């Protein structure tokens, strides 16, 4: 094997994008839509209301939850990015005010990772010849985030909006298909929970069945609690 081929093979792997913002928002949106609307349907169904009232309540929960999720994701990601921009500006100002101290700080960070002191000093000096590259290194080392990999607020908002809506529709499907009893809605919500959990395992080291059963358990706990509350309130004397 040639040296070039060996280098290509050594660097032939890729990594998933864990900083883009869409995956966390999508998974959280889908799970929240499934859990919250399945639990909501279970609660009002346990109260003995009509199927029409359950569908109306379910769609109200879908719409309000999806909008809330989207706005919440947009605001949280936007705030995180603005905070990162502020830290970048502070670090840039510090590099202008105290360049020598920043070089020594970077050298110390390199030494803390096991590099010999003399070599760490030399590397820090070389890296600081490119001020923007040095700034990036300081931000990543001190904050743990890269200014070049900021997640998109719009992407996070749209991802959560769509996946929440998709998850929230599952417990309503039996009613939309003409059924008027509660248990098919709970089964449909449970299937959605298991499938969503299983699909999320593609991005984790967990086996698909474990992730699916874990999410199904979480949903069952929430739905069981709201069903019992609905049952108690529905049977209480007016």
Protein Blocks (a to p, Z undefined) as FASTA:
>chain_A
ZZklmmmmmmmpccddfknommmmmmmmmmmmmmmmmmmmmmmmmnopafklmmmmmmmm
mmmmmmmmmmmmmmmmmmmmmmmmmmmmmmmmmmmmmmmlmmmmmmmmmmmnopafklmm
mmmmmmmmpmmlmmmmmmmmmnopafklcccfklmmmmmmmmmmmmmmmmmmmmmnopab
fklmmmmmmmmmmmmmmmmmmmpcbdfklmmmmmmmmmmmmmmmmmmmmmmmmmpcZZ
